[in-house]
């Protein structure tokens, strides 16, 4: 049975850009769930690590607020 990957944090060592992703499924969407280059400076060697609990909660809260209509 397919399972989504664990949340990850992508960091650009060149410009400091950072994004935490929480994939909803095993089908990863480029530049949403997975990054191969920095969207700001186009640097291709991003650092990646497992996301911390704080980063996961921040990403989920941001996603919730982005999808909520007031």
N, C-alpha and C positions, 0 to 999 in steps of 0.2 A: 504494500500500500504506500503510495507517495506521501511524503511528509515535507512540509515547508522547512527550509533551512533556519537555523537559529539567527536571531537578530545580529547584525554586524554594523560596525562603525568604520566608515571610509574616511581617511585623512590624506590631504595633499601636503606633502612635505615642502613644496615650493611656495605656495601662497597661504597655507593654513586653513583652507576650506575643509569643512567636516560635515558629514551627514550620517545619521543612523537610520538603517532600514529595518523594517519588521515585515518580511514577506508573508503574504497571506496564503500562498500556495507554493508548490514546487516549480511552477512555471515563472521564472524570474523575468521581470520586465526591465529592459536596459534603461538606465538613467532614472529608474524609479526604485527598483529592488536591488540592482547591481550596477556598479560603476566601474568602467575600465579606464576612464580618464577624467580629469578634473573638469567640471563644466565652466569654471571661471578662467583658468589659465591654460587648459588643454594638456597639462602634464600627464603623462601616461603611466607613471609608476606610483600608484597610490598605495598607501599603507592601509592594511585592514586588520581588524581585531574583533573579538567578540564584544558585543555591546554590554555596558554595565546596566544595572537595574535602573539607575537614574536616567541614563540615555534612552532606554527602552520606554520608560514612562513618559519622558518628554516627547519622544517621537509619536507615541500613541495619542497623547493629548493634543499635539499639533495636528495630527491627522483627523481626530474627532472634531476639533474646532474648525478645520478647513471644510469639513463635509456638513457642518450644521448650519442651517439657515435660521436667521433670527427674524 
